[in-house]
Amino acid sequence: MTEIAKLGEFGLIRHLTEGIKPKNASTLRGVGDDCAVMHYPDKEVLVTTDLLMEGVHFDLTYTDLRHLGYKAAQVNISDVFAMNGTPRQLTVSLALSKRFTVEDMDELYAGLRAACDRWGVDIVGGDTTSSFTGLAISITCIGEADAADIVYRDGARDTDLVCVSGDLGAAYMGLQLLEREKSVYYQQVDEAKKRGDKRALEQLAHFQPDFAGREYLLQRQLEGMARGDIIARLREAGVRPTAMMDISDGLSSELTHICTQSHVGCRIYEKNLPIDYQTAVMAEELNMNVTTCALNGGEDYELLFTVPIGDHEKIEAMDDVKLIGHITKESLGRVLVSRDGNEFDLKAQGWNPLK
């Protein structure tokens, strides 16, 4: 293994970005100067930033660095798609403790580059520094859109339809599965240490978690996926959302943002929430309410959007998009209609990193 100090900051940057060639005409100059240079004639520029902290946003006990890099890029790219834009460039800044090697960073960058290649995005710069508290990743994604195409959170109107892509709650169930197996592992380690059982400790070095039949949940948690494919399908169908967000903190929280900023209410139907079979089985196994998981779990990175009621047939004809309710007047509040017809206030109970 190669110590990062052996290469130094600029040596590491050269090592990680070697061979990266621009794919976008708007990228005039990428890594190598004090600033990247980009040109956007007749376009609006979209910029989004995410900061991921070890121990808060990810756990390297069960997250490998390649998957982490892939997901870190995807969650930023997702924000640009959520504005109905096209992602073009990415900058990556890292804070590293001494436990990481050059080979570790190769793995992280392999994931970053795979995600960028998936959507035709250029890595154009960033920064590196030392850290005393583990790994921190800060990513900025830059995109473009015609001014008339940009979709904000404040455009939802009474009678609009509320739609989501994909399914909900799977990423959260994947996290619960990983945390459960981590707990089982450390419990067995503690018991072996108390017994002084060296052989058991040696065997635990090859501990195999029980993930059988739960592969989809792990994929949803470890990878994440920006839904640029849904944006492309909406454009092909001639559907322009009136408001849109990606679901990072949970459907209930994101829908609250749209309703608050658009000054509207909503009615969401529990029976219409798209939930994968593995998600439902895992929730039952953990004695958790699957609807609560779907509403509040977070990290799905699906698209939540509203469209005019006149687009109903177009939405119904789209694969992997589900109509889950409609927008109402603000005075009617935000309501979840249960399967048995009861009505409950829909509250923002998604993930809050500052709590």
N, C-alpha and C positions, 0 to 999 in steps of 0.2 A: 504494500500500500504506500502511496506517495503522500507525504505531508503537504498540506496546502502552503505552509510557510516556505517550502522549498521553491515553489513557483512564484510566490508573491502575488499581490493583488492583480497587477497588469498581466503577469504571466498566466494566472488563472483565467482571467477574462479572455485572453488570446486563445488559450487552450479550449475553453468551453464554446467559443463563438467561431472557431476556425471552420471554414467551409460553409458558413451561412451566407447564402446569396439571395438578394432581394427578389421577391416574386411580384411585387406591386409597382406599377408605374409611378405611384405617388411617393415611393421610397427612393429619394435621390442619393442619400448617403446613410449608411447604417452605423454599425459598430466601428470605432477607430478614431473618431474625432471627439472634440469636447461636446458636441451635440449631434444628434441625428438630424438630417435635413429631409423634410417632406413637403410635397407640393400638392395642394388641393384646389384646383381651379373650379369655380362655380359649385362648390360643395360645402356643406356644413361639417365641421369637425366634431366628433364625439370623443370624449375622454373619460375613462373610468379607472379607478384605482382600488385594489384590495390589499390588505395586510393580513398575512396568515402567521400566527404565532404557535410554536410548538407548545403543547400542553393546554392550549386554548382551542385552536382550530383543528389540530391533528395530533395523533399519538403515534410515534414511531415504533411503539411496541408491536403494532400490527399493520402499520402503513409503510410499504416499501417506498423508496425515494422515487422510483420511476413513476409509480402511480400518483405519488404526491405532486410531482412536476406536471403530469398530465392534467390532473384535477385543478391545480392552481391556475393553469392557463385557461382551462375551459370555463371556470367560474367568472373570469374577467371577460372573456369573449362573449359569454352569455349576456352580460350587461349591455353590450353593444347591440346584439340581436334584439334585446328587449326594448330598445329604442327604435326598432325597425331599420337599423343601420347595417353597414357591412364592415366587419373588423378588418384592419389593414396592418397595423404595427403593434408591437409589444415591447415594453422595457421590463427588465427583471433585476431586482436588487435583492441581495442576500446578506444576512448577518449569520456568521458561522462560528461555532465553538470549536475547540481544538480536537474534539473527538471525530470530526468529519475529515475524510481524506479526499484527494483529487478524484479517485475512483467513485466515491459517493456522489460527488458533484456531476460526474459524467452520467450517472444514473438519473439524477434529478433533471439534467438538461436533455437527456434522451426522451423523458416524458414531456417536457416543455416543447421540444421540437416536434414530437409526434402530434401533439394537439395543434400546434401552429400549422403544420403541414396539412392537417385535416381540413382546416378552414382557409388555407392560403394566406396566412399571417406572417409577417416578417418580424424577427427579433432584431431590434435596432439599437439596443443599449441597455444600460443599467449601472449597478454599483455593487461593490462587495465591501464588507467590513467585518470586524471580529465581534463576537458575542460571548457573554459570560453566562447566558441563560438558555443555551440551545440554539435552535434554528428559527430564523424569521425570514419570511419571503414577502416581498412587496412587488406587486406587478401592476403596471399601468398599461391599459389597452387603448389604442387610438383607432377610431373608425370614421366612416364618412356616410353621409346621406344627403339626398336632396331635401331642401327645407320643407317642401310640401309632404315628404314621406315620413318625417320624424313623428313618432308616436310618444306622447307624454303620459303621465299618470292622471292628468286632470281633465281628460276629454270624455269620460263616461257620461251618458245622458239617460234620463228616464226612458224605460222600455228597451234599452240596449240588452243584448244577450251576453251572459257571462260564460266564458269558455276556458278550458284548460287543455294543454297537450299531455300526452302520455298518461302516466298513472302517478298516484300520490302515496307517500308514506314508506315507500320501499327503501329509500336511503336511510331513513330514521331506523327502520327495522334492521337494516344492515349494521348500523352503529350499535344497536342493542345486542345483536348477535356477537359482534366482535368484543364488546365489553364483557359479555357473559363468559366467553371463552378465555379472555384475559384473566377474569376473576377466578375461574376454575384452575387455570395454570398456577397463579400465585398462591392460591389456597393449598394446592398440592405441594408446592415448593415449601411453604411454611410448615406443613405437616411433616414433610421429610426432614427438614432442619430440626424440628423439635425431637424427632425420633433419632436423629443422628444417622440417618439412613443414606450413606454416600452413594450406594448403588442406585437408589431411587432418584437421587439428584442427577446422577449421570444419565439415567433414562429420560428424565424430564428435559434434558438438553435437546431431545428429539421429539418433544411434545407435539402431537398432531391434533389441532382443534377439530371439532365436529361441525363441518359446514355442509354435509351431504344434503342435497335438495334445496340448498339456500344460495346457490351460486348467483342468481339474479340480484338478490339483496346485497351481496358483497360487491357486485359490479356497480350497483347504483351508489353505494357509499364510497367506494374507493376511487372510482373514475369520475363520476359526474359527466354530463354531456350537454353542451350548449345545443339548443334546438334551432340551429340555422336551417335545418330541413323544413321545419314548420313555417318559418318566415318565407322560404322559397315557395312553398305550396300556397300560402296565403296570397302572395303576389301573383302566382299563376292563375289563381281562382278569381282575381280581381277584388279581393277583400282587404280593406284597409282598417285595422283596428282603431277604435276611438280612444282606447287607453290600454296600456300594456305594462307588465312587469315580469321578471323571472322570479320563480318561487325559490328563494334562498332561505328565508326564515320561517316558512310555513304559509299555507294558503290563507289562514285566518288573518295573519299579520299583513300579508301583501294586499288582500282584498280590502282590509281596513285602510291601508294607504290610498288605494284608488278611490274608495268612497269618500274619505276625508278630503282629499285634494280635488275631487270632482264635485263635492257638495251634493252627494246622492246617497241613497240607501240601496239595499239589495235583498233578494230572497234566493237562498241557495238550498238545493234539495239533496238531502243525505243520500237518497237512492241513486242519484246521478254521479256521485263522486267516483272517479275511476280508481279502482284498487286492484292490484295484482293478486293472484291467488296465493303466492308465496308470502306476501305481506299479511294477508288475512290469517294464514296458518300460523305465522310467526307471532302475530299479536295474540292469538288465542293461546299459544304455547306459553307466552310470557304473562298471560292473564291481563292483557292491556286492551282497551277499547280501540278497535281498528279505526273508527271514525275520528276519534281524538288524534290518533297517529297521523291520519291523512290530512287533517286540518292544521296540525301544529308541528309536525315532525321537522320540516325544513330540509334543505340540501337536495331537494328534488331537481332544481334548475329546469323545471318545466316552465312553459309560458302560460301566464294568466292574462287574458285579454277580453275586452268587450268589443262587440260589433253591433252595427245597426240591425234592428229586427228584420229588415228587408233582406239580410244576408243569411237568413235561417236555412234555406235549402242548400246554399253553398257550404255552410258549416256542417250540415248533416251528411253531406256527400264526402267530407274529408276524413281520411283514415287517421287514427291516432289523435283526434281532437274530440273533446266531449263537451256538450252543452250542459252546464251544471246549474243554471239559474238565470235571473235577469235583474237589471237595475231598476230601482224604484225611486220615488221622491225621498229626499233626505228625511222628511218628517216621519216616514214609515220605519226608519231604523234599518239596522243590519240583522237579518233574520236567517236562522238555519231551520228548515222544515224537516223534521225527523221522518223516518220511514212510516211511523204510525200517524203522521199528520200533526203532531205537536210542534209548536214553534218556540225557539229559544234564541236569545240574543247571541249573535256571533261576536265573540270577543277575540282580540288579538292576543294569542297565547303562544306565539311562536318563539323561537330562540332569541334571547337577548344577551349578547356577549358581555355587556357591562353590568349585568345583574349580579 
